[in-house]
Amino acid sequence: MGKYFGTDGFRGEANVSLTVDHAYKVGRFIGWYYGKDKPEGEKCTVVIGKDTRRSSYMFEYALSAGITASGADAYLLHVTTTPSVSYVVRTDDFDCGIMISASHNPFYDNGIKLINGKGEKMDEETILKIEEYLDGDVPELPLATRGDIGRTVDYAAGRNRYTGYLISLATRSYKNMRVGLDCANGSAWMLAKNVFDALGAKTYVINNSPDGTNINMDCGSTHIEKLQALVKAEHLDIGFAFDGDADRCIAVDENGDVVNGDLILYVYGMYLKDRGKLINNTVVTTVMSNFGLYKAFDEAGIDYDKTKVGDKYVYESMVNNGHRIGGEQSGHIIFSKYATTGDGILTAIKLMEVVIEKKMPLSKLTSPVVIYPQVLKNVRVHSKPEAQNDPDVKASVEAVAKKLGDDGRILVRESGTEPVIRVMVEAGTQEICEKYVDEVIAVIKEKGHAV
């Protein structure tokens, strides 16, 4: 990760750590970099989407100004989802794409996500070059003049085509299905209902009135209790909650119980295996997936790969090994046959496929998985590597792992964005988890690593 860009783009509080000047310069560099080797008369094209945050309009204009000042054309999808930008980039032959969003963060944060011409997250080499430009470590870029100045183009048609693509992926009508949707007052606020209505569902939608400041506010995939209440109150068959840019999906079954990313991976992984379509017999997870998921996969004879936390690493494993499905507990699920990134609405469509094709409620499909209690605590430290590699800390971790045996696990890892060590234990009871997490944290503190 670089100075500005983390695993999910350049993110920070709008006009504090992420400013319009940053956005303008990112646009300047992108427009110049992808246009410099174009044949005479051919322009670089960049497609831009945004979520519903108040500052997203500001950043859209700043990025567009930078792109066009460098002689490239900016195509505006307006309010849309991150996966739609990825889809449009790769299907409409754009040089790259930009999504303006801070995902599940509060409205006053925002972010710039960069997407390459294949619809994937931008490579590290290009991002480092952008960061050098942001820091003034490279000569100033030439400004386009006269007929070489770029233009902005309304490209809502691209978003509409993506909606059509999602609808085309459904294998059956949703007629007689009662579906709840929590759109988080974000990118999915119109899109999700349009898709489910077109497929014949009776939709019950909440949090689809964005005002620029209510995105993710007590709603969406990070506040699932609102959707749970809706499903129970209206006796719905199923519910889906998205995050701010709709690249995540958390489901709720007909009983109002939460079906997180781990359970979604199990349900669809089993569905693929039953149909002989689980390529490599493998589902990609991260190290934070629940111990109960792995036990259920072992029981079902399904293999799994464990990556570092981040959908970026999940996707890398899928591409490098040809796997079909992977994701995170948080609801980032990637279906490599259909998309290059997590897509919340696509995930909902694929879950609907299993429920309808198997003629089983979601609660029945998830019942073989016993989710283990989990306790995760963070410790702020002076040095992450020193704390993690301390012999006494390592010994305490090994001792806990030995005590847990086959009935749980411990994971100690460094945060990718904060000066924090995360200690996580999964075991048969909450009390056991608390006890062993506190044991390891006590050693970290005794050795003087804690701030």
N, C-alpha and C positions, 0 to 999 in steps of 0.2 A: 504493500500500500504506500501511496505517496504522501506528500505534505497536505494536499487538498483533497484528493480523491481516495476514498476508501473502497471497500468491496462493493458498495452499491452507489457509487458516484460521489460528487462533491455536495456535501450536505451541511447545513448549518442554519442559524437563525438569520432570517432575511434582513439584509442591510446592516448586519452586525458581523457575522463571520462569513456570510455569503452575500456579496454586494452586487449591484447592477454593473459596477466596473468589472468585477470578475466575469459576469455573464457576457458583457460586451467583448472582453478579451478572448473568452472561450470561443465566441462566435467568429471573431476576427481570425483566430488561428485555424479553426476548422475550415472556414471558407477558403483561406489561403492554402492550407496544407493539402486539401483534397482537390483543389483547383489548379495547383501549380504545374502539374504534368498533363493537364488536359490539352487535347489538340486545339489549334486555333479555332475560335468561334464556338467551342463547346464549354458549357458552364458546369461547375460543381453544383449538385442539388442536395439539399439537406431538408429532411422532414422533421417537424417539431410538433410535439403534443404537450399538453399540460393538464394538471388536475385543477381542482376548484378553489385552491387557496387564493386569497386576495393578492398575494405577491406574485402569483404565477403569471398574471398579465404583464406585470412590470418586467419580469425576467424574459418572457416571450419577446417583448419589444426590444430589450437590450440584446438578446441573442440574435434576433433578426437584423438589427442594425449592424452588428459586428459581421455577420455572414455576408450581408449585401455590400457592406463597405469594402469587403475583400473580393468582391466580384462574383460571389456565388448567389444562387437563388434559394430562398427559404420558403418551404411549402408548409402551410399551417393547418394541422388537423383540429386545432382548438381543443376544447375539453374532451379528453379521451383517456384510454387506459395505456399503461406501459406496454403490455403485450400487443396492443393494436399498432403502436409505433414500430415495434419489432417486426410485425407481420407486413406492414406497408413498406418498410425499408427493403425487405428481401423479395417481395413480390412485385414491387414497382420500380426496382432497379435504382434506388437512391444510393448516393455515395455513403451516407451515414444518416443516423437519426439522433434526436435529442428528446428526452422526456424531462419535463419540469415537474418534479414531485419530491416530497420527503416521505413518501410511502405512508406508514402508520404514525408518523410524528405529529405533534400538534400543529395548528394552522400557521403559527408564527415562524416555524421552520420551513425551509424549502430545500430543493436539491436539483442538481443537473446530472442526469444519467445519460451517458454516451453509448450509442449503439452502432456497431460497424455495419458494413454493407451486407453481411450475411444475417443480420438481425440478432447478433450476439453482443454481449458486453464488449466494449472497446478494449483492445489489447493494451497491456501495461506500457509497452514501448511508446505508443502514440500518446498515452496519458502523461507519461514523464516529459515528453516534448511540450505538451500543453502547459504543464506545471513550470517548466523552465521559462516559457513565455510570460506566464503570470508573474513570475518573480523578476522579470526584466533581464534574464540571463542570455537572451538572444537579441539580435538587432531588430529594430522596429520593422514591421511588415509593410509592404507597399499598399497604398490605397488605390482602389479601382477608380477610374475617372471616365467621364463621358459615357459612351455606350457600353463600357465594360462594367459599370455599376450593376449590382444584382437587383433582383426584385423579390417581393413577397407575393405568394400565390395562395388563395383560399383553396384548401384541399380537403374540405369536409367529405368529398366523395370517397376519399381513401378510408375514412372512418366507417362510412356506410358500407363499403365493400367488405370490410373486416366483420361487420355485424352479419352480413350475408354469409360469410365464411363460417362463422360460429353456428349459425342456424343449419347450415348444410351438414355439419358434423353429427347432428342428432340422428339416431337410428330409428326412433319411433316417435309418434305423436305423444305429447304430454296431456292429452285430453283426459279429464277426470282426475288429474293430479293437482292437489292443493299445495302450493309452494310459497314459502316465505322468503323474502329477500331483504337483507339489511345492506344498503348501499353506502353506508358510512359518510353520507353527504359528500361523496367524492366522485371519482372518475366514472364509476359504474351507475351513477344516478339515473341516467336515461337508458343506457345501453342494456343493462341486465334485464330490466322489465320488457324492453322491446323484444329481446331474444326469447324470453320465456312466454310472452304473450303470443308471439308468432308461432311458437311450437304448440300452442293450445292449452297451456297451463292456466289454472285459476291462480293469479298471483296476488299476494298480500305484501305490499312494499312499505318499509319504514326507512327513515333517514335518507330520503331522496329529495331534500329541499335545501341544497347548498346555498350559503350566503357569504362564503369567503372566509368565515371564521369558525364554522361549526364542523369542518371536516374531522373525522375520527373522534369527535367530542362525545364521550360516553356512548359510543356506537361502533358498529363494524366488528371486524374479526378480533379486535383487542378488547371489546366489551360485549361479549357474546350473550350476556344475560338478557339483553333487550330482545334478541331474536328468540331465545329460549321461551321467554314469556309470551311472545306472539304465537309461536308454534303451539304452545299448550292452550292458550286462550281461544284460538281459532280452530283447534283440532286439525292442524295441517299434517300432510304426509311427510314433509321434509322442509328444511330451511337452509339458506346459505348466507353467510356474512362475508363481505369483502373488506379490504383495507382501502386506504386513500387513493391508491393508483390501480387497485383491482388486480394486482398480480398475486394476491393471496386469497384463499378461500378456506373458511372453517364452516363445517356443516353442523346441523342439529337434527337428530333423528325424530321420529314421530312421537317419542316420549318426552322430548325436550332435552335429551342428553347430548352433550357436546361430542362431536366427531372431529378430532383434530387431524393435523397432517399425517401423523403416524397411522391413525386408523384408516384414513383415506388411502394411504400407500398399501395397507393390508388388503382392503376391499378390492382395489383395482388390480393389485398384484395377483391376488387369488383368481380374479375374473380372467386375467390374461392366461394364467397357468391352466385353468380349467379348459380354456379354448385352444391350448397348445400354441399360444402366441407370446409367451413370456420369454423373449429372446435372452439367451445365456442363463435362463432360470434365475435371474438376478434383479433385485430392486436396490436402487441406490439411496442410502440414507446419510445423515450426518451423525457425528459422535453423540449428539444430544437426543437422538431418538430414544424412546423409552425401552427399558430392558424387556418389558412385556411384549413389545413388538418383535424383538429378536427371538424370544421364546416361541411366539406364535409362528414365525417364519420357520424356525427349526422343526416345529411340529408338522408344518405343511410341506416340508422339504424344499423350501425356497431359500436360495442363497442371497446374501446381501453384501454390499460394499459400504464401508463407513468412510465418509470424507470429513474434512474440516467443516466448521459451521459456515454457512453461506451458500446460497443457491448457485453462485458462480462455480464453486468447487463441485457441487452435485452435477452441474451441466458438463464440466470438464471430464468427469469420470464417465458420464454417459456417452459423450462424443468419442473419447479415447477407446472405449470398450464396446461400443455399440449397444448399450443397454436402452430399454424402451421407456422405463418409468423411474423417477427419482424425486426426492423432495425433502422438505423439512417439517418438523413438528408444527411450526408456525403457520403452515398452510401454503407455502411455496411448493407447488407440485408441477413437475415438468413432464410432459408427454412428448417425447422426442419425435414421434411420427408426425405430430401436428404443430409443434411450436419449439422455439429456441429459448424460451424463458418461462418462468412461472406465469400462469394465466388463471385468475380466479374464476372467470365465467366459464372457460373451457373445462376447468376442474369440476364445476357444478354440472356441466353437461355430461361429462364422463361418469360421474356418480349416478346421475339420473339414468344413464344407459344401463348400469349394473342393476339398479333397483327394478327397472321396467323389464329388462331381459330375464332376470332371475325370478321375477315375480315374488320378491321378498322385501320386507321393510328394512330400512337401514340398520335398525337395532339388531336384527337377526344376522345381517352380514358382518357386523362388527363383534358379535358375541364371543367368538373364539379368542379374542385378545383380552388378556387381563392386564390392565395398565397398573404398573407398580407405583406406589407413592414415591414422590421425588422431592428432595430438598436441595435447593441451589442457593448458596450464599457467596457474596463478593467480599473480597478483602483488598483494600487499597494498600499498595506496597511501594517501597522506594524503587525496587528494581524487579521487574517480572522474571527475567531469566535467573537472577540470584535466588529469589524465593522458590521458584519451581525446581531448581537444580540443587538446592540445599540437601545434603545427605540425610539429615534428620527429618526433613519434610518428606523426602522420598520414602524413608523408612516407615514413617507413620502412614503414608498412603498404601504402601505394600502390606502393612499390618492389617489395615481395614479391609483391603481386598481379600486377604486370606480369611478373615473372620466372616466375610460375606459369602465366600465360596461361590456356589452356583445359585445362590438365592438372592443375588443383587450385584451391584457394581458401584465403583467410585470412579469419578472422572475429575481431574484437576487440570485446568487449562488457563492460558493467558487470554485476556480480552484483546481483541484486535483493535479496539478504539480507545480504551481507557487504561490507566495505570492500575489495573485490577487483576487479581487472580480469582478465578471462579472455581469453587469447590462444590461438586454435585454428587449426591449419593441416592441410589434407588434401592429400595429394599421392601420387605414384606409389610412394614408398618411405618407410619410417619415418625414414631418415637425412635426407631432404630436409625432412620435417615438423619434425624436431628443430632442424635448422639455421635454418630461417626463423622458428620460434617464438622461439628464443634471440636472433636478431637484433633482433626487435622488443622483447623484454624488456630487452635490453641498453640500448636507447635510453631506455626508461621509467626505468631505473635511473640512467643517465647524467644525465638531466634532473632528478634528485632527487625523483621522484614516489613511489618505493618506500619503504615503511616500514622 
